[in-house]
Amino acid sequence: MRFGLFGAAQAQRGGPDVDSAAGFNDYIDYLIEAEALGYHSSFIVEHHFTGFGQVSATLNLLSWVGARTSTLRLGTAVLVLPWHNPVLLAEQAATVDLLSGGRLDFGVGKGYRHNEFASFRIPMEEAGARFEESIDIITRAWTSNERFSFQGKYWSFDDIIVEPPTHQKPHPPFWQGAGHAESIRKVAARGHNLLLDQFASIDETINRFKTYKAAMLGNGFAFDASQVGVARAFFVADSEAEKAAAVERRMAGQRRLHAISQRPDGNNTASIMAFSDTREASEESALYGTPDEICRKIERLQREGVEYILLNGGGTSRHNLRRFATEVMPHFRSRSTSRSDAAE
């Protein structure tokens, strides 16, 4: 079973005595240690205009992470395509993939936060169409060795060839964030990998996993469980009181993010919003508790076929990172080894 990380650094604004880079540097050091502890990947978010310094230039940060690591997969979760010139994005992502020796996992999505679309002055209603057009352009940009032109509804390009080439062939793997059944089936129709959010209940996550598996097979693609990354919050606790305090901190953070993401009419239908401000998202779905409690939840996911979990620690606690690596991860490595031995 694979365990990666999912999350963000923060660069705080302030006066001359504030080191705005401190949060980024701390996060990079956190990922360097994660690689040494055996974590497989790090997927980093893209967000704008929050006021508390979430990562906005994701590929820039990943290029620095790539220079400081050697095996860690470098993921975006997710780059919101409706906001980007797709050709410029294809060039930037190809550069990260090339310089990292082919470690880029290109996670993309349509976006869900109303405040970001409003500030960019891009209607949320256009997100789906803009997203699909950008996917087509980026894919062609990465796979075409000849010059080409493109005429679309939102973007047009004449006589272009995208440089540099990607290291991975035919291109870095696409990972799409999706939750509604129709959206998941669209991911599978392209043969792309799937990212499932950290807030949905375990039952709902399993339903989404099975929807994707059935759609991949129905479209004639082979299915591998490592094509689905399931995001989960995690906190290794020593007591019920410590666990309860962590849940309350998470609830406060969820309410803040839900508030800035919601539409003024309260009708944001993005799948991630369905659970994002619920206590269930902090207690039932999150991997909070003792190592044994956490293992029981992961085992439930694994019994249904899940083999790749992306962990969000809500910060850069080295204690939490190390405890999960030493007290939870070995349990699933031994289970995987036992299954392999039995198969032989």
N, C-alpha and C positions, 0 to 999 in steps of 0.2 A: 504494500500500500504506500502511496506517495503522500507526503505532506509538504505543502508549500506555504507561503505567507501572502497575505492580502492586506493592503492598507495604504497609509500615507504618512509623510512627514509634515511638519509645520514650520513655516518661516515667519516669525512674528515681526510685525512692524514695531517701531519704537524710536527713541531718541538716539543720540550718539553713543550712549553707553549700552545699547542693546545690540547683541550679535545676531542679526537676522539669519545667518547661515547655521547657527548652532543646531537647530532642529534637523536640518538636512544632514549635517555631519554626523549627528547622533544616529540618525536612521541608517545612514550608510554603514557606520560601524556595527550597528545591530544586524544588518544583512550579511556583513562579513562573518560575524560570529555564527549566524544562522547557517551559512554555507558549511562552516567547519563542523557544526553539530549534525549535519546530514539533511537539512531541509533542501527540497528539490528546486524551489523557485520562489520568486517574489513578484507578485502582480501589484502594480502601483496605480492608484486612481488618477483621474483628471477632474478637477473642479475649479470653479472660478467665482470670485466676488463674494466669498463667504464672510470675510472679515476676520477669520481666524487662521488664515495662512495655509490652507490645504494645497496639495501639489497642483500646479497649473501647467507647468512645462514638463510633462511626464517623460518624454523621450530624452530631454536634456538631462534629467536626473538619472535615468536609466543608463545613459552613456557613461556617466561617472561611476555608477554601480558596476557596470560591466568592466571598467578599467581596474577596479579594485577586487574583482572576483574572477574565478576561472571556470567554475562548473555550474553556478547558479543560473537557472533559466530566468530570463528577463521579460516579465510580462506587463502588459498594459491592461487595466481593468477598471474602466474601459476608456479608450479614446472616443470621444463623441464626434462622429463623422460629420453631422450636419453643420458643425462650426468651422470645419477646416477645408482649405483648398486641398483636394485629394492628391494632386500631383506633388505639391510641396510635402505633404505628409508621407507619401510613398518614398520620396527621396530621403527624407529624414529617417524614416524607419529602416530603409535599406542600409543606410550608413551605420546605424546601431547594430544591425544584424551582421554586416560585413566585419566591423571592427571587433565584435564580440565572438567571432568565430562561429556564428550561426546559433546564437542562444536566444533570439528574440521570439516571444510568443505575442502575436499581434491581436490583442483583445480590443474589440470595437463594440459600440452600441449606439442607440438612437438618442440617449439622454432622457432624463426624467424630471430634472429640477426646473420649475417654472422660472425662478429668478434668473437663472443663467440664460435661458432662451430670451427672456424679456430684455436683459441687459445687452445681449448681442443683437437685439432687434431682429430675431429670426422666429417666425411663428412656429409654435410647437406642432401645429397641424401639418407642417411641411416635413417634420422630422423623418417620417418613414420613407417618403419618396427621396429626400435628399440622401438618406442613408444608403438605400439600395443603389442609387446612381453612383455614389462614391465607391461602394464595394466593386462595382463593375470597372470603374476607372482604375482603381488601385491594382486590381487583379491583372488587368491588361498591361498596366505600366510595369509590373514586375515580371510578366511573362513574355513581353514583346521584345525581340532583339532587333526589330526594325522600327523605323519611325512610323507614327500613326497619328491620326486626327480623331477627335471625338466631338460630337455635337449632341448635347443633352439639354434637359429643361433648365438645369441650374448651372452647369459647367460646360464650357466648350474649349477645346485645345486644338491647335493647328501644328502639324508637322513636328511632333515631339518624340523624344526617346528619353526614358528616365534613367538617370545615372546617380549613384553607382548601382551595379547589379547587387541583388541579395546574395548572401552566402548560401542559405538554404534553398534547395530547388524542389519544385518550381518556384517556391516563395516561402516565407515564414508562415507557420500555421495561423489561420484565422481562428480566433476565439470570439464568439458572440455572446453578449449578455442578453438573456431572454427569460421570460417567465410565463406569459400567456401561452396556451397550447398552440394557437395559430402561429405565434412568433417562433416558438420552438420548432415547429414543422418547417418554417422557412429557413431556419438555420440548417436543419438536416437536409433540406432540398439542395443546398449548396455544398453539402458535405463538410461544413465547418464544425469546429469544436464548440462546446457549450459551457458557458459560465452561469452558475445558479447562485442567486443572492443569499446573503447570510441571514436574512430575516424570516424567510418562509419556514413554516413548521416542518418537522421531519416528515410527516405524512405527505404534505404538499410537495416537498422536495423529492421524495420518492416517486410521486405521481409524475412530476416533471421529468425526472430521469427516465422513467419508463416510456413516456411519450416520445422523448428524443430517440431512445433506442429503437422503438418500433418504427419511427419515421426514417431513421437511417437505414434500417434493413429494408423498409418498404421502397426506398429510393435506390436500392441496389448497392449501397455502400457497406463495407465491412464495419462492424462495430467493435470498439475497444473501450473499456470502461475508463481508461486514462484520458479519453476525449472529453470527459465531463469533469469540470472543476467545481466542487461544492464549497462555497464560502461559509465559514462558521466563525463566530466569535469564540475566543477561548480564554479561560482563566483557571489556573490550577490553585485551588484553595485548600487550606488546612482545617477549616471549620465552617459550620453553617453561617456563623456571623460574618466571617470574611467573604463567603460566597454572597450573602445577602447584600453586603455593602457594595460589592462589585456589580451586582444586578442593578442597584439603585443608580450607580454612576452611569451604567450603560443606558438605563431608561432616560436619564437627563440628557445624555448625548443624542439619543434617538429622537426625543421630542424637539430638540433644537434643529436637527437636520430635517425632520418632517415639516417643521414650520416654514423653513426657508424654501422647501421644495414644492409645497402645495400651491396650486393655482388659486387666484383670488376667489373663484366661484366654488372652491372646495371639490372640484371634479377632476382631479388628477387620477387617471385610470392606469397609470404605469403599474406593472405587477409588483415592483419593489415597494410601492406605497401601501399595498394591502396589509402588510404586517409591520411596517417600519416603526410605528409608534405604539405597538402592543407589548404588554408584559410577556406574552407568549414568546416574542422574539428574543427576550432576555433570559427567560427561564427554560422553556421547553426546547427551543432550537439551538441555543447557544451551548457551547461545550464549557460550562462552568461547573466547578465542583472538585471533589477529590479525584486523583488519577483513576480510581476504580469507577466512579460515576461517569467520568468522561469516556472511559473505555466502553462502558455499556452503551452509551449513545452512538459511538462510532461503530460498534459491532452491529447495532441495529441498521445503520446505513450500509455497512459492508454486506450484511445478509441479503440486501436487495440489489447488490451489484456495484455500489459506489466504491471506487478505489483511489480517488484523488480528492483530498480536502485542502482547502486554502484557508489558513488561519489568520484571523484578525485579532490582535491582542489589545487594540485600543490604545496603543502607545508602544514604547520600546523597552519594556521591562525585561532585563536580562534574566532575572530570576524566573519569570514566567516562561520565557523562551527555553531556558535550560531545563526546567522541571518537565516541561512537555516532552522535550527531546530525550530525556533520560528515564522518565517514569511512565510515559505513554507510548511513544513511538516504538520502543523495542518490543512491546507486546504484539504489535501488528506485523513487525518484521518476522517474528518467530512464527506467527500464524501463517504468513505468506510462504515461509520456507517449508512449513509442515505440509501445506497444500501441494506445493511443488513436488516434495518427496513422495507424497501419496500418489500423485499423478504418474510418477515414474515407476 
